[in-house]
Amino acid sequence: MSRLDRALRAMFPAADPTPADLEVTEQAYHRRTSVAAASRRRRLIVPAAAVVALITTIGIVALQPSPVQAALTEIAQVARTIDIADLSDGDFYFTESTSTFTQTINFEDGTQITYTIDELRRVWISPTGQEAVIQTTRTNPSFQTNDDRALYFKLGLDTADALDTTQTTAVENSSHDAFAQDWPTDGPGLLRAIRELPSVNTDTQAAAQLLNLITESPAPPDLRAATIEALSRLDLDLIENAADMIHIRTKPTGLDNQILEFSLDNQGQLRHRTVINHDPAAPDSAVAVFAVDYTPTRIVEGPP
């Protein structure tokens, strides 16, 4: 069975022809190929049967998923079957990421500085999502002008950014989005729950909320799989479907001020995310304000 067929059967089981349907179609085919011995009345009936079979086939083809749906459904199937190693006391979920993001500092006289800065981030999250240790190191600020660079250091903004310094923060009684509520573990149900959130009105906003469930995440396999299944039901553009990674982009509407680009590996791990500011009135002015690459989340023996 092909990848597309597996995805089709997983997403639309009701669309699969039953054995009875297949038998009727086969009989109609044989009747059509033996018209030489058929009566006039039989010759009139056979085309009708062929039309029914053709309509059934067209209906099944029309329900076939898009390449994005097919690829995400296959990844979700894999994610659901991945076993989690036994957790010992003190084990944490660990993710490392490198990002570049834009910061804008506004001053009272109306002037501002806009610059980009890189960040190395290491996150340890307990299996319950209630405890987290976050390490960040910011480096390499980049400015639009030399004057902006000079003002940045003159005002001590490098200290505010803790430039070239590793900061460690322990967070207790927090809650990862994966455990913010009792999420459904089926794709359609999870998507309905996400759409009920007050901040979700578009597919891009739904995608952002869904990705939060699997970002630096202790989400169990069934929730991770449901998240990917829910993503497959959104209106998304396929950028690339590589052997080990799928790259996707959301389609903005008039209600969206952002576009998301993201990548999932074939184990269902979020590996890249880009946030692009979007102006519906001037779509050509879109600019990326945040881009991050993630390592796969894995289990380790706790933070240092």
Backbone bond lengths (Angstrom), bond angles and torsions (degrees), N, CA, C in turn:
res aa  C-N    CA-C-N  psi(-1)  N-CA   C-N-CA  omega(-1)  CA-C   N-CA-C  phi
1 M - - - 1.472 - - 1.522 109.15 -
2 S 1.327 118.08 134.92 1.454 122.10 -177.30 1.518 111.06 -74.12
3 R 1.368 115.79 165.21 1.462 120.31 177.24 1.521 110.75 -58.76
4 L 1.323 116.87 -41.57 1.460 120.39 -178.33 1.517 110.63 -66.20
5 D 1.356 117.52 -40.33 1.455 120.10 179.02 1.528 111.15 -63.87
6 R 1.361 115.46 -41.41 1.470 117.94 178.85 1.519 110.71 -62.69
7 A 1.308 115.75 -42.73 1.458 119.20 179.74 1.515 111.15 -64.71
8 L 1.347 115.87 -41.21 1.462 120.77 179.62 1.514 110.86 -61.00
9 R 1.315 115.90 -46.05 1.462 118.80 -178.25 1.524 111.70 -68.39
10 A 1.326 117.42 -30.98 1.461 120.51 178.24 1.521 111.69 -71.46
11 M 1.348 116.59 -39.18 1.461 120.76 -175.10 1.519 112.91 -85.51
12 F 1.333 116.17 -35.58 1.459 120.34 -173.15 1.527 110.48 -130.76
13 P 1.350 118.00 61.91 1.455 118.74 -177.59 1.519 113.05 -60.34
14 A 1.357 116.11 -29.20 1.461 118.64 -179.00 1.510 111.98 -68.62
15 A 1.335 117.91 -18.75 1.455 121.18 -177.99 1.514 112.64 -84.64
16 D 1.346 118.10 -10.83 1.459 120.07 -179.67 1.522 110.10 -67.11
17 P 1.329 119.18 135.27 1.455 120.30 175.54 1.518 110.37 -67.37
18 T 1.321 116.15 139.95 1.462 120.53 178.20 1.520 109.07 -79.47
19 P 1.356 117.56 164.28 1.467 118.83 174.85 1.525 112.53 -53.98
20 A 1.335 116.23 -36.02 1.457 119.15 179.13 1.522 111.18 -65.37
21 D 1.352 116.42 -40.60 1.461 119.87 177.33 1.522 110.86 -61.08
22 L 1.314 116.07 -43.73 1.461 119.94 -178.65 1.524 110.94 -64.71
23 E 1.340 116.60 -39.01 1.462 119.88 179.87 1.522 111.33 -65.36
24 V 1.341 116.23 -42.66 1.466 119.82 178.11 1.521 110.68 -60.86
25 T 1.324 116.92 -43.55 1.463 121.23 -179.62 1.525 110.92 -63.22
26 E 1.351 116.06 -43.14 1.468 119.66 -179.53 1.532 110.91 -64.56
27 Q 1.345 116.58 -41.93 1.457 119.55 179.28 1.529 110.72 -63.18
28 A 1.335 115.54 -40.64 1.460 118.62 178.60 1.516 110.86 -62.25
29 Y 1.310 116.42 -38.81 1.469 120.26 179.39 1.529 110.30 -63.24
30 H 1.339 116.57 -46.05 1.471 118.75 -179.26 1.529 111.48 -64.83
31 R 1.328 116.06 -38.12 1.465 117.64 178.01 1.522 110.68 -62.47
32 R 1.369 114.76 -39.29 1.460 119.10 -177.33 1.527 111.62 -66.86
33 T 1.331 117.56 -32.23 1.467 120.83 -177.80 1.520 113.05 -85.37
34 S 1.312 117.63 -1.83 1.475 119.67 178.70 1.522 110.95 -122.16
35 V 1.307 117.07 39.29 1.462 121.09 -175.58 1.528 111.75 -70.56
36 A 1.325 119.38 -15.67 1.476 120.60 -177.02 1.504 111.31 -59.49
37 A 1.343 117.56 -34.78 1.463 120.27 -177.70 1.512 111.93 -99.58
38 A 1.315 117.38 7.96 1.459 119.72 -175.39 1.519 110.92 -88.97
39 S 1.301 115.80 152.88 1.464 121.50 175.54 1.515 108.80 -79.43
40 R 1.376 115.60 169.76 1.454 119.79 178.78 1.526 110.79 -60.24
41 R 1.348 115.63 -39.61 1.470 118.78 -179.33 1.523 110.37 -64.00
42 R 1.343 118.16 -39.93 1.457 121.14 -179.28 1.531 110.48 -68.85
43 R 1.351 116.34 -36.36 1.453 118.78 179.65 1.530 110.81 -64.61
44 L 1.326 116.60 -28.13 1.451 119.75 178.28 1.524 111.51 -76.74
45 I 1.312 118.01 -29.80 1.461 121.62 -177.68 1.519 111.58 -79.12
46 V 1.321 117.91 -38.68 1.461 121.33 -174.62 1.524 112.49 -59.46
47 P 1.341 120.86 -46.62 1.468 118.86 177.40 1.523 112.76 -57.70
48 A 1.329 117.53 -36.24 1.455 119.71 178.67 1.521 110.67 -62.77
49 A 1.336 116.34 -42.71 1.461 119.92 177.94 1.513 110.44 -63.50
50 A 1.337 115.88 -38.98 1.466 119.46 179.15 1.523 111.08 -64.34
51 V 1.352 116.37 -38.14 1.458 120.27 178.31 1.524 110.08 -63.58
52 V 1.354 117.33 -41.93 1.460 120.16 178.63 1.522 110.75 -60.83
53 A 1.345 115.47 -44.05 1.466 119.64 179.25 1.515 110.41 -63.12
54 L 1.356 116.80 -40.87 1.458 120.34 -179.91 1.518 111.29 -64.44
55 I 1.341 116.12 -42.90 1.463 119.53 179.00 1.523 110.56 -62.43
56 T 1.363 116.44 -41.03 1.464 119.83 177.95 1.516 110.69 -60.70
57 T 1.343 116.04 -43.67 1.464 120.09 -179.69 1.518 111.23 -64.22
58 I 1.339 116.68 -43.90 1.465 120.72 178.98 1.520 110.43 -60.85
59 G 1.328 116.55 -40.26 1.460 119.81 179.93 1.510 111.91 -62.77
60 I 1.331 117.17 -40.65 1.458 121.21 179.30 1.515 110.10 -66.58
61 V 1.348 117.17 -44.49 1.459 120.57 179.75 1.517 111.18 -61.79
62 A 1.337 116.02 -39.70 1.464 119.74 -178.38 1.518 111.74 -63.96
63 L 1.355 116.89 -27.01 1.448 120.45 -179.18 1.521 112.90 -87.45
64 Q 1.325 117.21 -2.46 1.455 118.76 179.33 1.524 109.78 -62.03
65 P 1.343 116.60 140.48 1.467 119.32 -177.54 1.510 111.79 -71.17
66 S 1.332 114.89 160.49 1.457 120.93 174.24 1.529 108.59 -70.19
67 P 1.336 117.68 166.74 1.474 119.36 176.44 1.521 112.90 -56.25
68 V 1.341 118.15 -36.88 1.466 120.43 177.91 1.526 109.80 -64.93
69 Q 1.331 116.87 -47.25 1.458 120.40 -179.82 1.519 111.33 -60.61
70 A 1.320 116.47 -45.13 1.454 120.53 -177.96 1.516 111.64 -62.65
71 A 1.332 116.59 -45.83 1.463 120.63 -178.50 1.527 111.17 -65.87
72 L 1.330 117.39 -44.34 1.461 120.17 -179.11 1.524 111.35 -67.37
73 T 1.319 117.07 -36.73 1.459 119.63 178.95 1.512 110.85 -64.84
74 E 1.313 117.02 -39.58 1.462 119.91 177.98 1.527 110.58 -65.59
75 I 1.327 117.52 -41.86 1.468 120.82 177.91 1.529 109.86 -62.80
76 A 1.331 117.00 -40.85 1.463 120.58 179.49 1.517 111.20 -61.54
77 Q 1.334 116.74 -39.16 1.462 120.22 178.78 1.522 110.77 -62.45
78 V 1.322 116.69 -40.58 1.462 120.55 177.89 1.524 110.33 -66.97
79 A 1.333 116.84 -45.35 1.467 120.99 -178.10 1.525 111.52 -59.81
80 R 1.314 117.24 -34.79 1.464 120.46 -178.12 1.522 112.34 -69.78
81 T 1.323 117.65 -23.19 1.465 121.06 -175.92 1.521 113.41 -98.10
82 I 1.343 118.04 -2.18 1.461 120.22 -178.59 1.521 109.86 -74.41
83 D 1.325 115.65 126.48 1.456 120.88 179.04 1.520 110.39 -80.22
84 I 1.330 115.18 141.07 1.460 120.26 174.41 1.524 108.04 -93.09
85 A 1.325 115.97 132.30 1.460 119.36 177.72 1.528 109.82 -62.48
86 D 1.338 115.76 151.06 1.465 119.58 177.09 1.522 109.54 -60.74
87 L 1.329 114.94 131.29 1.466 119.95 -179.04 1.521 110.16 -90.16
88 S 1.312 115.84 134.46 1.452 121.55 174.74 1.522 108.81 -101.38
89 D 1.323 115.43 164.95 1.466 119.05 177.03 1.523 109.14 -58.06
90 G 1.324 115.91 132.50 1.449 120.23 178.88 1.508 114.60 89.72
91 D 1.343 117.51 -2.43 1.460 119.58 177.25 1.523 110.24 -75.15
92 F 1.329 115.74 146.53 1.459 122.29 179.09 1.523 108.91 -135.87
93 Y 1.337 114.69 158.79 1.463 120.90 170.42 1.530 107.85 -88.10
94 F 1.319 116.57 129.11 1.462 121.16 -173.94 1.522 110.58 -120.15
95 T 1.339 115.65 133.67 1.464 122.39 175.89 1.523 108.78 -137.31
96 E 1.313 115.19 137.88 1.467 120.89 175.39 1.522 108.07 -117.24
97 S 1.333 116.20 143.04 1.463 119.19 -179.63 1.515 110.25 -144.24
98 T 1.314 114.99 155.19 1.467 121.93 172.89 1.520 107.11 -126.36
99 S 1.321 115.55 131.80 1.460 119.06 -174.87 1.517 110.95 -138.26
100 T 1.318 114.05 160.69 1.456 123.00 170.69 1.524 106.93 -129.69
101 F 1.312 116.61 127.42 1.465 118.67 -179.45 1.524 110.51 -138.66
102 T 1.306 114.68 163.08 1.466 122.39 -176.51 1.522 109.76 -101.72
103 Q 1.320 115.59 135.99 1.465 121.37 174.54 1.531 109.16 -124.31
104 T 1.312 115.50 142.25 1.465 121.57 176.46 1.526 108.89 -125.09
105 I 1.321 116.23 126.75 1.468 122.27 177.84 1.526 107.82 -109.19
106 N 1.326 116.66 121.55 1.458 122.22 179.96 1.523 110.19 -101.28
107 F 1.332 116.35 138.02 1.460 122.04 -179.29 1.528 110.04 -109.59
108 E 1.330 114.89 161.53 1.463 119.97 -175.17 1.523 112.76 -63.34
109 D 1.333 117.64 -27.48 1.469 119.57 -179.06 1.531 112.74 -82.41
110 G 1.327 115.86 5.55 1.459 120.08 177.65 1.515 114.64 93.95
111 T 1.334 118.31 -9.41 1.460 120.76 177.45 1.534 110.00 -81.29
112 Q 1.304 115.84 166.63 1.451 120.07 -179.62 1.527 110.92 -153.28
113 I 1.333 114.78 160.65 1.456 122.56 172.41 1.521 107.60 -120.10
114 T 1.313 116.95 129.46 1.453 121.86 174.04 1.526 108.10 -118.96
115 Y 1.322 115.93 128.07 1.456 119.61 -178.66 1.530 109.82 -148.24
116 T 1.313 115.67 161.60 1.466 120.87 174.36 1.522 108.09 -106.57
117 I 1.326 115.24 154.14 1.462 120.74 179.53 1.524 108.73 -147.30
118 D 1.320 116.48 145.56 1.465 121.69 179.47 1.529 109.66 -93.85
119 E 1.334 115.01 150.59 1.463 119.40 178.70 1.526 110.23 -141.64
120 L 1.318 115.51 128.99 1.466 122.35 168.50 1.520 107.05 -95.93
121 R 1.301 116.15 126.78 1.473 121.00 -174.61 1.531 108.69 -128.32
122 R 1.315 115.40 132.05 1.465 121.66 176.70 1.528 107.03 -126.70
123 V 1.326 115.98 128.27 1.465 120.66 -173.42 1.526 110.05 -129.36
124 W 1.341 115.04 129.47 1.461 122.28 172.35 1.526 107.35 -113.50
125 I 1.330 117.31 126.07 1.463 121.05 -178.98 1.521 108.54 -127.18
126 S 1.332 115.61 133.70 1.458 120.08 -179.88 1.523 110.42 -68.24
127 P 1.342 117.72 158.58 1.469 120.25 -178.48 1.520 114.31 -58.18
128 T 1.329 117.29 -25.24 1.469 120.13 178.50 1.519 112.27 -88.15
129 G 1.331 117.11 -9.33 1.453 120.67 -177.44 1.509 114.26 77.61
130 Q 1.338 117.50 4.71 1.464 121.03 -175.52 1.528 113.13 -89.04
131 E 1.320 116.93 -17.88 1.457 120.23 -179.94 1.519 109.07 -125.53
132 A 1.322 115.09 142.20 1.461 119.80 179.31 1.515 110.08 -147.67
133 V 1.312 115.12 144.70 1.462 121.99 171.45 1.522 106.89 -123.20
134 I 1.321 116.42 126.85 1.470 121.62 -175.07 1.516 109.30 -123.09
135 Q 1.316 115.30 126.93 1.472 122.06 175.86 1.517 108.49 -115.30
136 T 1.327 116.83 131.19 1.465 120.19 178.41 1.525 110.03 -134.23
137 T 1.319 114.57 144.74 1.459 121.79 173.79 1.516 108.03 -136.66
138 R 1.330 116.97 118.90 1.465 121.46 -179.37 1.525 110.33 -101.55
139 T 1.316 115.02 136.97 1.462 120.77 -177.32 1.529 110.02 -144.80
140 N 1.328 114.27 167.73 1.464 122.61 166.01 1.526 114.70 56.62
141 P 1.323 118.72 57.75 1.479 118.71 173.53 1.531 110.07 -67.54
142 S 1.311 115.63 141.86 1.466 121.18 -178.77 1.523 108.81 -127.57
143 F 1.343 116.23 131.04 1.460 120.87 -171.23 1.527 111.62 -116.30
144 Q 1.335 115.35 159.96 1.451 120.79 179.20 1.520 111.75 -76.38
145 T 1.330 117.55 -31.26 1.472 121.66 179.94 1.521 109.49 -140.42
146 N 1.328 116.50 160.82 1.467 121.21 175.26 1.520 111.21 -64.69
147 D 1.325 117.36 -33.33 1.465 120.55 177.79 1.533 110.59 -63.28
148 D 1.328 116.02 -40.46 1.466 119.32 178.04 1.528 110.32 -62.73
149 R 1.314 116.64 -40.82 1.463 120.73 179.53 1.535 110.44 -62.69
150 A 1.315 116.42 -46.47 1.462 120.20 -179.76 1.528 110.64 -61.81
151 L 1.341 117.56 -42.13 1.460 121.17 -179.41 1.523 111.25 -66.43
152 Y 1.312 116.97 -36.35 1.470 122.33 178.45 1.533 110.17 -56.07
153 F 1.309 116.90 -50.36 1.462 120.24 -178.65 1.534 111.72 -74.93
154 K 1.321 117.64 -33.94 1.455 120.82 179.57 1.526 110.89 -62.71
155 L 1.323 116.91 -39.13 1.459 121.32 -177.66 1.528 112.74 -85.50
156 G 1.314 116.96 -0.73 1.457 119.94 178.31 1.518 114.15 75.19
157 L 1.327 116.95 23.14 1.455 119.19 179.62 1.528 111.54 -69.13
158 D 1.342 116.37 -21.64 1.458 118.78 175.20 1.531 110.66 -64.65
159 T 1.328 116.33 -33.32 1.460 120.08 176.31 1.522 110.47 -70.32
160 A 1.325 116.11 -41.13 1.471 119.63 177.93 1.521 111.04 -61.47
161 D 1.337 117.02 -35.49 1.470 121.00 178.01 1.523 112.48 -82.34
162 A 1.348 117.69 -4.61 1.469 122.08 -174.77 1.521 109.56 52.04
163 L 1.319 115.35 48.19 1.461 121.52 -174.64 1.533 111.15 -58.84
164 D 1.339 116.01 131.60 1.467 124.04 177.42 1.532 112.62 61.73
165 T 1.309 116.79 22.42 1.468 121.60 179.04 1.523 109.47 -125.08
166 T 1.331 116.21 132.01 1.469 120.27 177.81 1.522 109.41 -84.58
167 Q 1.308 115.67 123.76 1.454 121.83 178.47 1.523 109.57 -111.29
168 T 1.330 116.00 136.84 1.465 121.41 179.72 1.519 108.97 -120.34
169 T 1.312 115.64 129.12 1.467 121.60 -179.12 1.514 109.23 -127.61
170 A 1.322 116.54 129.07 1.466 122.02 174.74 1.521 108.77 -101.24
171 V 1.316 115.65 129.85 1.463 120.83 -177.39 1.525 108.19 -120.59
172 E 1.327 115.83 125.02 1.465 120.70 177.63 1.521 109.42 -115.90
173 N 1.329 114.19 158.22 1.460 121.40 -179.90 1.525 111.81 55.89
174 S 1.329 115.08 32.36 1.462 119.66 174.80 1.524 107.84 -91.58
175 S 1.279 116.69 -178.77 1.458 119.79 177.44 1.523 109.26 -149.55
176 H 1.316 115.21 114.65 1.459 119.09 174.76 1.520 108.75 -65.79
177 D 1.327 116.12 148.86 1.468 120.36 -179.11 1.519 112.33 -55.36
178 A 1.334 117.14 -29.99 1.468 120.06 -179.84 1.520 111.78 -62.37
179 F 1.348 116.81 -24.76 1.462 121.16 -179.42 1.520 111.95 -115.52
180 A 1.342 117.35 14.67 1.461 120.37 -179.26 1.524 111.77 -64.02
181 Q 1.334 116.24 -28.18 1.453 121.54 175.79 1.518 107.74 -156.99
182 D 1.316 115.28 176.14 1.466 120.53 -179.50 1.534 108.08 -83.37
183 W 1.330 115.89 87.18 1.460 120.71 -174.78 1.527 111.23 -72.94
184 P 1.331 118.12 143.31 1.466 120.21 170.70 1.525 110.45 -60.56
185 T 1.317 117.04 149.33 1.463 120.76 -179.46 1.528 111.57 -110.42
186 D 1.315 116.51 24.85 1.463 121.28 167.91 1.521 107.47 -120.88
187 G 1.341 116.01 147.60 1.455 120.57 -174.43 1.518 114.64 -56.20
188 P 1.348 118.61 -52.99 1.468 119.26 -178.93 1.525 113.04 -60.93
189 G 1.338 116.05 -42.67 1.459 119.04 -179.88 1.514 112.44 -65.49
190 L 1.328 116.39 -40.27 1.465 119.63 179.23 1.525 110.64 -65.82
191 L 1.326 117.46 -41.35 1.458 119.89 179.41 1.529 110.82 -63.32
192 R 1.331 117.51 -39.07 1.470 119.88 176.86 1.530 110.16 -61.46
193 A 1.334 116.84 -43.18 1.463 120.33 -179.87 1.525 111.19 -64.12
194 I 1.324 116.72 -39.01 1.465 120.34 178.68 1.525 110.43 -66.47
195 R 1.320 117.37 -42.20 1.471 120.52 -179.05 1.523 111.89 -66.81
196 E 1.316 117.72 -20.20 1.465 120.91 178.43 1.526 112.49 -79.47
197 L 1.350 117.53 -11.52 1.464 119.69 178.28 1.526 109.72 -66.38
198 P 1.335 118.12 140.86 1.476 120.25 -175.18 1.529 113.55 -62.91
199 S 1.338 117.63 -23.06 1.468 120.17 -177.30 1.524 113.07 -90.39
200 V 1.326 117.49 2.42 1.466 120.84 -174.51 1.521 109.98 -110.75
201 N 1.340 115.24 112.48 1.462 120.78 176.57 1.526 112.41 -126.83
202 T 1.325 117.48 -12.04 1.456 121.04 -176.69 1.518 109.64 -133.83
203 D 1.331 115.55 169.13 1.466 119.85 177.76 1.526 111.73 -66.81
204 T 1.326 117.69 -34.16 1.466 119.51 177.31 1.517 110.50 -64.30
205 Q 1.308 117.13 -42.33 1.458 120.48 178.32 1.521 111.21 -67.12
206 A 1.327 116.94 -36.30 1.467 120.38 175.96 1.523 110.37 -65.08
207 A 1.333 117.13 -42.04 1.460 120.97 178.96 1.525 110.60 -61.00
208 A 1.339 117.07 -42.22 1.465 120.71 179.92 1.526 110.96 -60.73
209 Q 1.329 116.99 -43.72 1.463 120.31 179.85 1.523 111.30 -67.66
210 L 1.307 117.42 -39.20 1.465 120.68 178.86 1.529 111.04 -65.62
211 L 1.326 117.22 -42.44 1.460 119.86 179.66 1.524 111.27 -63.62
212 N 1.330 117.80 -31.17 1.464 119.90 177.93 1.532 111.67 -61.04
213 L 1.323 116.81 -28.31 1.470 120.29 -179.42 1.521 112.18 -69.09
214 I 1.337 117.26 -24.88 1.463 119.93 -176.15 1.534 112.09 -119.07
215 T 1.321 117.27 16.40 1.465 122.14 176.39 1.518 109.43 -94.00
216 E 1.356 117.46 122.59 1.469 121.91 -177.94 1.520 109.23 46.14
217 S 1.328 115.90 52.79 1.454 119.93 -158.77 1.522 115.13 -116.35
218 P 1.347 116.35 139.75 1.455 121.66 169.51 1.534 112.29 -90.33
219 A 1.322 117.11 18.51 1.470 120.23 -177.78 1.529 110.89 -57.28
220 P 1.333 118.42 132.66 1.465 120.53 177.39 1.528 110.31 -69.40
221 P 1.337 117.14 165.46 1.471 119.75 -175.69 1.526 114.34 -56.42
222 D 1.336 118.09 -37.64 1.464 118.43 -177.22 1.522 111.86 -68.25
223 L 1.340 117.91 -35.39 1.469 120.35 177.55 1.527 110.72 -73.96
224 R 1.328 116.87 -39.56 1.467 119.59 177.44 1.532 109.75 -61.43
225 A 1.329 116.91 -43.82 1.462 120.32 179.43 1.523 111.17 -64.47
226 A 1.332 116.88 -42.72 1.469 120.42 179.28 1.524 110.55 -62.87
227 T 1.334 116.89 -36.75 1.467 120.70 178.26 1.521 110.55 -61.73
228 I 1.321 116.40 -44.00 1.470 120.13 -179.19 1.526 109.99 -69.49
229 E 1.327 117.43 -37.95 1.467 120.05 175.85 1.526 110.38 -62.62
230 A 1.331 117.22 -40.77 1.469 120.41 178.64 1.525 110.59 -64.82
231 L 1.325 117.19 -40.79 1.460 120.34 176.86 1.524 111.01 -59.69
232 S 1.326 116.89 -36.30 1.466 120.52 -177.55 1.525 112.14 -65.11
233 R 1.320 117.29 -17.72 1.463 121.56 -178.48 1.527 112.96 -93.23
234 L 1.332 116.89 0.87 1.460 120.94 177.03 1.529 110.19 -90.16
235 D 1.319 115.09 164.15 1.469 120.80 178.32 1.524 107.96 -85.83
236 L 1.335 116.61 100.98 1.455 122.87 -173.24 1.516 110.75 -126.73
237 D 1.330 115.30 153.87 1.462 121.59 174.61 1.523 109.52 -101.69
238 L 1.326 116.17 137.63 1.454 121.70 175.83 1.522 109.22 -86.90
239 I 1.332 116.87 120.87 1.464 121.24 174.69 1.524 109.73 -86.55
240 E 1.327 116.17 -49.13 1.462 120.67 179.66 1.520 108.96 -160.00
241 N 1.323 116.10 140.42 1.460 121.86 173.64 1.520 107.50 -117.85
242 A 1.329 115.86 89.37 1.462 121.26 -178.69 1.524 109.82 -85.39
243 A 1.321 116.05 175.67 1.460 120.64 -176.35 1.525 112.06 -63.73
244 D 1.333 117.08 -34.80 1.459 120.07 -175.69 1.524 113.61 -118.24
245 M 1.320 117.93 6.06 1.465 120.41 -173.43 1.529 109.90 -158.76
246 I 1.345 115.42 143.85 1.463 119.97 172.11 1.517 108.06 -118.04
247 H 1.344 115.81 134.81 1.463 122.26 -177.52 1.534 107.99 -114.86
248 I 1.335 116.67 128.05 1.465 122.74 -168.87 1.517 110.13 -133.95
249 R 1.327 115.55 153.46 1.468 122.56 178.90 1.519 108.43 -135.42
250 T 1.333 117.05 137.81 1.460 120.10 175.81 1.523 110.15 -79.66
251 K 1.327 115.55 156.81 1.455 121.66 178.09 1.525 108.75 -101.54
252 P 1.326 118.33 115.45 1.462 119.49 -177.40 1.526 112.11 -73.20
253 T 1.310 115.03 151.34 1.466 122.27 173.45 1.517 108.17 -114.77
254 G 1.317 115.76 -177.76 1.453 120.28 177.40 1.517 113.52 -66.09
255 L 1.335 116.94 -13.39 1.458 121.51 179.54 1.524 112.90 -96.36
256 D 1.326 117.19 -5.41 1.463 121.12 -175.69 1.524 111.29 -96.97
257 N 1.324 116.01 135.13 1.464 120.22 171.81 1.523 111.39 -108.30
258 Q 1.333 115.85 7.81 1.454 120.71 177.41 1.526 111.04 -142.84
259 I 1.326 114.39 156.49 1.458 123.18 170.49 1.525 106.50 -122.12
260 L 1.315 116.94 142.70 1.461 121.32 177.01 1.519 109.92 -112.76
261 E 1.315 116.09 134.79 1.456 121.68 166.43 1.519 106.80 -117.35
262 F 1.333 117.24 135.50 1.457 119.09 -178.91 1.523 110.22 -150.00
263 S 1.335 114.31 160.62 1.458 121.45 -178.12 1.520 109.28 -131.37
264 L 1.319 115.76 137.46 1.463 122.91 174.64 1.513 108.68 -120.35
265 D 1.349 116.60 137.95 1.459 117.42 174.45 1.525 109.46 -83.82
266 N 1.334 116.01 177.30 1.464 118.54 -173.50 1.524 113.60 -77.42
267 Q 1.346 117.53 4.39 1.455 122.09 172.25 1.530 111.62 -102.99
268 G 1.334 116.54 0.58 1.453 120.55 179.72 1.514 114.38 87.35
269 Q 1.344 117.08 17.64 1.457 120.93 178.74 1.529 110.14 -93.47
270 L 1.333 115.78 135.41 1.460 120.79 174.84 1.528 108.66 -73.08
271 R 1.346 116.84 122.78 1.455 120.36 -175.12 1.527 113.41 -115.33
272 H 1.316 117.49 -18.11 1.464 119.95 178.89 1.526 109.37 -155.76
273 R 1.344 113.90 147.88 1.471 120.31 177.23 1.521 108.28 -150.50
274 T 1.318 116.06 130.62 1.463 122.07 175.95 1.520 108.54 -125.58
275 V 1.330 116.06 133.42 1.462 122.22 175.53 1.524 107.62 -107.18
276 I 1.319 115.79 126.15 1.464 121.98 -177.38 1.525 108.43 -119.05
277 N 1.325 116.24 121.50 1.465 118.85 175.03 1.522 109.55 -68.51
278 H 1.329 115.34 135.03 1.464 121.29 -173.31 1.521 109.80 -132.14
279 D 1.322 115.72 130.84 1.462 122.06 175.64 1.521 107.36 -110.97
280 P 1.341 118.73 110.53 1.471 120.16 -178.41 1.524 112.83 -55.51
281 A 1.330 116.87 -28.42 1.471 119.94 -179.33 1.521 112.17 -80.90
282 A 1.332 116.84 -17.69 1.471 120.76 -179.45 1.522 108.92 -143.51
283 P 1.323 117.06 70.19 1.477 120.55 -174.29 1.524 113.55 -60.62
284 D 1.325 118.36 -26.63 1.471 120.40 -179.65 1.526 112.79 -71.45
285 S 1.330 117.22 -11.06 1.465 120.43 -178.54 1.521 112.47 -91.78
286 A 1.329 118.22 7.94 1.461 121.71 -178.68 1.521 110.91 -57.39
287 V 1.339 115.70 138.10 1.464 120.30 -178.60 1.525 109.31 -141.07
288 A 1.330 116.31 136.93 1.462 121.22 178.80 1.525 109.65 -73.40
289 V 1.330 116.98 130.18 1.461 121.49 -179.27 1.524 112.01 -115.34
290 F 1.324 117.05 -9.26 1.464 120.05 -179.20 1.519 108.25 -157.34
291 A 1.327 116.18 129.80 1.463 120.97 176.63 1.515 108.01 -141.89
292 V 1.326 116.68 132.18 1.453 120.56 -175.69 1.526 110.41 -141.21
293 D 1.329 115.87 141.39 1.463 123.08 173.52 1.519 108.52 -113.78
294 Y 1.341 116.09 133.63 1.460 121.85 -178.06 1.524 111.29 -112.49
295 T 1.332 115.68 145.92 1.451 119.68 164.95 1.531 107.51 -81.05
296 P 1.332 118.33 160.42 1.467 118.81 173.28 1.535 110.25 -61.93
297 T 1.308 116.23 139.32 1.469 120.25 175.51 1.528 109.50 -68.91
298 R 1.333 116.26 134.47 1.462 119.80 -179.14 1.528 109.72 -139.62
299 I 1.322 116.94 167.89 1.449 122.11 -179.13 1.526 109.29 -93.82
300 V 1.337 115.39 130.78 1.469 121.19 178.96 1.532 108.37 -132.02
301 E 1.317 115.30 174.58 1.457 120.54 -175.72 1.523 113.04 -86.14
302 G 1.292 118.32 30.28 1.450 120.81 174.83 1.507 113.22 98.10
303 P 1.329 116.86 166.24 1.475 121.38 -176.69 1.519 111.32 -70.12
304 P 1.349 117.41 160.14 1.463 120.98 179.14 1.536 111.24 -69.86
